């Protein structure tokens, strides 16, 4: 991708912007990756990260961490975890 050519995207009514495939590939971003959003000098930044910063226990950070961890597990472990989570929801009457 030519770094000199700027890309322009429209922000939708929910505040979303699609990151073009060329940029995602250049940043090695894939479906399910954790993307850290921030602000630097009035510029929105998006950076792929492998782990969440220690101490960030916001629901969004915990969810991102869990999804990243699950991606590294074998299928049997994923199914076991899913079963345990569903059992917990049943116990709490959430399903």
Helices and strands as residue ranges (DSSP letters): H 21-26, E 34-40, E 43-49, H 59-72, H 75-91
